[in-house]
């Protein structure tokens, strides 16, 4: 059985064909999925992607799902996880009402869910306002944030806390000094290399170039989906037997052993909408 994991990031399994824009492992094939899926027609039994589809524009997302359909064998399964727009919208409205009547928890949760709704679509630098929120000295609604974004949020937060503790010590180590020197040399090299290109640009043009390059690097959310719109998209492409699933259940054989949506019993991205369908 051939299993395909698209846009896998750091969450891949050696039994799968794993593809991502950048590879950090011998088990991951580097490829730009905007250029299609580099596999033959009807060549895999399962296609899976988690929190990938929303990074495509609406039309590119349609073409991407068509590619998933193309490479699947008859009776093949597609499994998709995306941020659930419906749940985010409901949480936003609920906490808006609570914040408006002065509820303290509602106010804090409102500030977070507003970021969940908008930040990854509008940010112009990596991490955006979500990073600033997670990097506060104290999270006023830590449990709510972790319920929403799960272990990845915990990991980001813990990395920040660890860096806070060890930052002074690291600056004194030779390895950190060497890294700093390397960064400075790279910065100088880049300035020299790009001088002829940038010397004719205004400050505003340089800012626009920087923002444009960032917004095209894949971090931005370009579309959002709910159970209705994602179902309609799958129907349009030709998928059938569409079901709304959860992180633990799947028609994919031995799903639990791959630990892609659930790791050691914990849901990796609890803010997700999970949908499966078949190519008949």
Residue pairs with C-beta under 8 A, 6 or more apart in sequence:
1 45
1 46
1 253
2 17
2 43
2 44
2 45
2 46
3 13
3 15
3 16
3 17
3 44
3 45
3 46
3 48
3 252
3 258
4 16
4 17
4 19
4 37
4 39
4 44
4 46
4 47
4 48
4 71
5 11
5 12
5 13
5 16
5 17
5 18
5 19
5 48
5 49
5 260
6 19
6 20
6 33
6 37
6 47
6 48
6 49
6 52
6 68
7 19
7 20
7 21
7 33
7 49
7 50
7 51
7 52
7 55
8 16
8 18
8 19
8 20
8 28
9 20
10 24
11 50
11 260
11 268
12 18
12 20
12 25
12 27
12 28
13 27
13 258
13 259
13 260
14 27
15 258
16 48
16 258
17 29
17 39
17 44
18 25
18 27
18 28
18 29
19 28
19 29
19 30
19 31
19 33
19 37
19 38
20 28
20 29
20 30
20 31
21 30
21 31
21 32
21 33
21 218
22 30
23 29
23 30
29 38
31 38
33 52
33 64
33 67
34 56
34 60
34 64
36 67
37 67
37 68
37 70
37 71
39 71
40 71
41 70
41 71
42 70
42 71
42 72
42 73
42 74
43 71
43 73
44 71
44 72
44 73
44 76
45 72
45 73
45 76
45 77
46 72
46 76
46 77
46 78
46 79
46 252
47 68
47 71
47 72
47 76
47 77
47 78
47 79
48 78
48 79
48 80
48 252
48 260
49 68
49 79
49 80
49 81
50 80
50 81
50 260
50 261
50 268
50 269
50 272
51 81
51 82
51 83
51 269
51 272
53 61
53 64
53 65
53 80
53 82
53 223
53 225
54 61
54 82
54 83
54 221
54 222
54 223
54 224
54 225
55 218
55 219
55 220
55 221
55 222
56 64
56 222
56 223
57 222
57 223
58 222
58 223
60 222
61 222
61 223
61 233
62 233
62 236
62 237
65 78
65 233
65 234
65 237
66 237
68 78
68 237
69 78
69 237
69 238
69 239
69 279
72 78
72 279
73 279
74 279
74 280
75 278
75 279
75 280
76 278
76 279
77 251
77 252
77 276
77 277
77 278
78 234
78 239
78 276
78 277
78 278
78 279
79 245
79 250
79 252
79 274
79 275
79 276
80 230
80 274
80 275
80 276
81 247
81 261
81 269
81 272
81 273
81 274
82 224
82 225
82 230
82 272
82 273
83 116
83 221
83 224
83 225
83 271
83 272
83 273
84 225
84 226
84 227
84 271
84 272
84 273
85 224
85 225
85 226
85 229
85 273
86 226
86 227
86 273
87 271
87 273
88 113
88 116
88 117
88 271
89 117
89 226
91 109
91 113
91 116
91 148
92 110
92 113
92 114
92 117
94 106
95 106
95 107
95 109
95 110
95 113
96 110
97 106
98 105
98 106
98 107
98 109
98 110
99 106
99 107
99 109
99 110
105 141
105 144
108 140
108 141
108 144
109 141
109 144
111 133
112 133
112 141
112 144
112 145
112 148
113 148
115 128
115 129
115 130
115 133
116 130
116 148
116 149
116 271
119 128
119 129
119 130
120 128
120 130
120 219
120 220
120 221
121 220
121 221
121 222
121 224
122 128
123 129
123 130
123 219
123 220
124 211
124 214
124 215
125 214
126 214
126 219
131 156
133 139
133 145
134 145
134 153
134 156
134 157
134 160
135 157
135 160
139 145
139 157
145 153
146 153
146 154
147 270
148 270
148 271
149 269
149 270
149 271
150 266
150 267
150 268
150 269
150 270
150 271
151 263
151 266
151 268
152 268
152 269
170 176
171 177
198 206
201 209
225 233
225 273
226 273
227 244
227 273
227 275
230 273
230 275
231 242
231 275
234 242
234 275
234 277
235 242
238 279
239 277
239 278
239 279
240 277
240 278
240 279
240 280
241 277
241 278
241 280
242 275
242 276
242 277
243 251
243 275
243 276
243 277
244 273
244 274
244 275
245 274
245 275
245 276
246 274
247 261
247 262
247 267
247 268
247 269
247 270
247 272
247 274
248 256
248 261
248 262
248 267
249 255
250 276
251 276
251 278
252 276
256 262
260 268
261 267
261 268
261 269
261 272
261 274
262 268
